[in-house]
Amino acid sequence: MRAMLRSRAQWHHGTLLHGPEGTGLRRLGLHLAQGLLCRHPDDGLACGQCDACHLFLTGGHPDFRLVVRKYVEKTESSGEPRLRDEIIVDQVRELIDGFLYLTSHRQGAKVVMIYLAEEMNTATANALLKSLEEPPHATYFLLVSHQLRLLRPTVISRCRRVPAPQPTAEQAAAWLAAQGAADPPLLLAQAGGAPLKALTMLDAAYQAERTRFLNRLAEPRRLSVIGMGAEVDSGARAVKKARLQAWFDLLATWSYDLAACAAGAAPRYHPDFTPQLSRLAATVAPLSILRYHRALLRDRALLAHPLNPRLVAEKALFGYRQAVLSE
Ligand SMILES: [Zn+2]
């Protein structure tokens, strides 16, 4: 990564930065963009002192555009603004008409960062292709992606792929300890090794919710699907969505661990629940829990805008009961 930064001449006009969620990719992308616009880059990294850096950090650099999903203009009847599901083609058209082919304001580079690239729909991706293939002079595209497999091959093929640097487990644990984590390795395990995701799990309320939820999964016969459905349905829309997301993530990591234990391996995400997992694993059919886990991952893609959180939660929990009790 450092070597690539050292020389702007080495920068491909289309760079695709990719890595898992929770590893700070957005921050890294912004930092790289700032480095490209900086007047006095130090080893390719932004100096943080020059006028270009100041403009960038205050969000006002005229030669930088960040393309992200936008809010729908009119709010819903509930009064809550809604984020679109996709980056729409108008956003790329605006870029082409009002930014890409105009001379840069500061006689330097122009940078467009697209976050997240997989959120571009087909029309958006197609509109971008030509500019990506033959960009105007000194124009750099920085595409950031958590899920390469959702990206169109035509987009990928026009970019240079750069995997995000991964901190070692020791570096990540030391960093989490500095943020106040009592048990960094456990927290990292819960987050599948992603440090920023682990940091969001440091929250005491989240940990209490996790313990409560996993204890319920550990006792599938006593699990009240209807009761939990009602629970997921209480509160404001954003609260419901966050709870549903957390439950889904826990169901996914728990069922993964259960399948691992059934196969005689150690749990990856919830080592502190090893006794409960082992007990349950002794009674489940490994294939049915594996099938459930895969179905859950597919359904997770539908979670961005669940039409009915309660139904989605109930379906996932019923499926879980069926899979572990072989009902
Ligand atoms: Zn600078």
Boltz pocket constraint, residues with backbone or C-beta under 6 A from the ligand:
constraints:
  - pocket:
      binder: B
      contacts: [[A, 34], [A, 38], [A, 39], [A, 40], [A, 41], [A, 46], [A, 47], [A, 48], [A, 49], [A, 50], [A, 51], [A, 52], [A, 53]]
      max_distance: 6.0
